[in-house]
Amino acid sequence: MTIRTTSSTLVVLTALLALGAGCTATTSTPPVTEKPSAQQGTGAPPAATEDTAAPPAPAATAACADAPAGKVTDVSVSDLKGLIDKGEKLAVVDVREPDETAAGTVAGALLFPWNTKVLQARHGELPTDRPVYVICRSGSRSSAASAFLASTGRACIHDVQGGMNAWTGASYPTTK
């Protein structure tokens, strides 16, 4: 595993560590877990509305010793597949565009396209109660997206190396 630190968050990370904050993330809103409707067209999960929003979930906590706030951990597709097979609580964020994800995604992946800036606009909707694994086609966009998420102060960010090319190359299952 490789850990990257973004320069813009180094000061924040140092302050958090000095205060003993470590890498604990909390949330009081439910995580986004469904794929978007086809009519929305952005590839991202629909935003909750006041009429349809679920009541706030109780605060949850997840610790990530390997990817504290401001850092990104690189992981292989086999690492991710192993965690999924074990039933680990995690979120896979696919940053490819809708025309790419139509061919298949990791089961349960949240769709937040990078190139059309959906992730940048809606990153606050991502779950904070579990590690986030960012995947794209080959690894370039997931690297940029992971660095962006780390720069916002998020913890538990993992960049899936090789992306969906490596995932399908290993004959791992996809869903449409």
Steps between C-alpha positions, in 0.01 A plus 500: 500500500611853422377806689495841331466831685363810331691814590185700562395269782834440667446787744147376581625145548777617733249698706258208518772260607616748765147510636480122497226494236664217303287369219157475651217598270145556615172559326148589591348451156423170329745393228402508135459139391294495182589556137337802335193481285562502128303822459729698730784465248791604721614155600490604866249393762201732519515766768262450790206736503323633803193286424691175437798534733539219750524597866859551618676181596676477835862609490737228385876485536761330285874505561753479218852459624629459144340813348462785749360839399694661217660176383414248231587132509553317171339155492481226240179361355575172678519689834160659429346171384623329818339766720173475307505120529551529877195725522697801622304824535638723225393725214621460142482828308517463121613828345448395136239666281153345444586366154790307658313371805222369274737214409520395866617606844610342825181383673354777716733770366393861543525694174663843532659589162826695518530657153157663518580622853218313674737376771642847553151648540346221710788346699324594822238233422753218525480282810737593780433196717709262290816493288459629144658311208523715186509323163501610135592330172878476535606702805559859383166651598482303824840638596385858438165438671668338802741793535205740476309316774809497722545874442152557644618344826327166453649192656499139388555566127639214289601522133435171316801445274434385143129585526229306324750380239681310776170395663360344182845370405494299823155364398329659799124545463331822392140617507316721252 
